């Protein structure tokens, strides 16, 4: 077993911790933190890929990997929900802008009074 293989359980534990932090950052809308955690997980992915295929598929790690996959799926769903909410808010804002433009066009076409030029 290589040194990379021996580090694998610890690397998976780090991944889990980062994924949990990422979940919280998504809930809080802290997008810079989400991005930072994703970059850190990319670095971990490189370290994990240096372990042997046999070590990565070891039976004792399957439950940890399965749990990580579940957490990642939950994060993806949470991101999808946040994206849907943001799209709804954007659509509502765009509708408000269209309504304001229509109101401005309706009321803006009234002739201006000349009260300001009396003498």
N, C-alpha and C positions, 0 to 999 in steps of 0.2 A: 504494500500500500504506500503510495507516494505522499509527500507532504501536502500536496494539493488535495488528495483524497481525504486525509485526516482533518483538513480544515473545513470540509464540506458541511458537516452539521452546524458548525458555528456560522458559516456563511448563510445557510438557510435561516438560521435564527435572526441574523442581521436583516435579511430580506423581510422576514415577518415583521420585525420592529419597524422597518422603513415603510412597509405597506400599511401598518396600523397608523403611523404618523401621517402618511399620505391621506388616509381615510378622514382623519380629523381635519387636515388642511382643506380637503374638498368640502367638508361640511361647513367649515368656517369661511370658505371662499378665499382662502389665502393661496392664490395661484402661484406666487413666487415660491412658496414652500412646496407646493405640489411639484413644480418643475425641478426644484432642488432634489427632492426625494426620488424623482424619476431618474435624474442624472446619476445619483448615488446607486440606484438599483442597476443602471447600465454598467457601472463599474463592477458591481458584484457579479453581474452576469458574465463578464469577462473572466473574473476569478473562478467562477463556478465551471465555466467551459474548459478550464485548464485541468480539471479533475478528469479521471478516466471515465469512460462510458459505464464501466462496471460499477464504479462507485456511485455514479449518478442514478443508477437504476437499482441500487441495493434495497432489499425489502424493508430494512429498518428506516429508510428515508422516505418511503412511499407515502406514509401518512402525513409527514411534514410537507412534502411536495403537493399532495392532494389538498391539504389545508391552505397552502399558499395560493393554489389555483382558485380555490373558493374565495379567498380574500381579494384576489385580483379581479375576479368576476364581479364581486360586490362593488369594488371601486369603479369598475367600468359602468355598472348600472347606475351608481351614484352620480358619476360624471354625466351620463346620459340624461338623468333627471335634471341636473343643474343646467345642462345645455338646453333642454326643453323649456325650463323656466326662463332662461335668458332670451330665448327666441320668442316666447309669449310676451315678455316685457317689451322687446324690440317691436314686435308687431303692434302691440297696444300703443306704443309711442308713435309709430308711423301712422296709425289710424288717427291719433290725436292731431298730428301735424296736418294730415289731409283735411280733417274737419276744420281746423283753424284756417287753412288756405281757402277752403270753400266759404267760410264765414267772411273772411277778409275780402274775397271776390264779390260776395253778395252785398256787403255793407260798404265796401270801399268804392263802389261805382257811383254812390250818391254824390251829387254835385257839391262842391265845397261852398260854404257860405262866404259872403264877403264882409262879414262883420268886422273883420280885422282892418278894413280900409276905410272906415268912416272918418269924416272930417267936419 
